[in-house]
């Protein structure tokens, strides 16, 4: 299971089509893009300990532009014998090495805009590995997305009281008021969407968007 109480804006969802993805043998975008400024701390999305399955340094195109990525794999399989893995792309630098053990939600990198990217963001994807006598291999690799599936399917479906408190602290830097208790039991993405519509958040979002696009912002 993956978990997030941080506010995020999806700049590109899973599955969107495009010629670039077709050229890569994909039906569409095989992850979600999270719009965040360069240099943002990138944490493991896992609730469990993981191992750094792979660090990727890829040369892109004739310019030699490099893209940096990390794949994490849970140490223990689920009840069906599958190992949940996650990938993080367009990174600035690695803060872990291959075979390092990462604590739940541990820091692994800084985000950036490296490789085949048109703007600052984090590409995040999930897939499952299985294991046989020769090692680990990707499950459902022929699903049209190289085994990846929509990460949003793994997020908690409903918000409990403690998660609501954490959401408010993450989004607004304060505790929820009495009226906010009505969000308990609602879908996480619905609650995030509603909170981000609020005037209180919009002021913060406009600043974040301006910074993302390289404008000078006076606070």
Protein Blocks (a to p, Z undefined) as FASTA:
>chain_A
ZZdfbdcddfbdghiacfklmmnopabdcbdcddddehiacddfbfbdcddfbacdddeh
jkopacdddddddfbdcfkopacddddehifbdcbdehiacdehiafbdcdjehjdfbdc
dddddddddddfkbccdehklnonnopacfklmpcfbdcfklmmmmmmmmnopacdfklm
mmgopafklmmmmmmmpmklmmmmmmmmmmmnopacdZZ
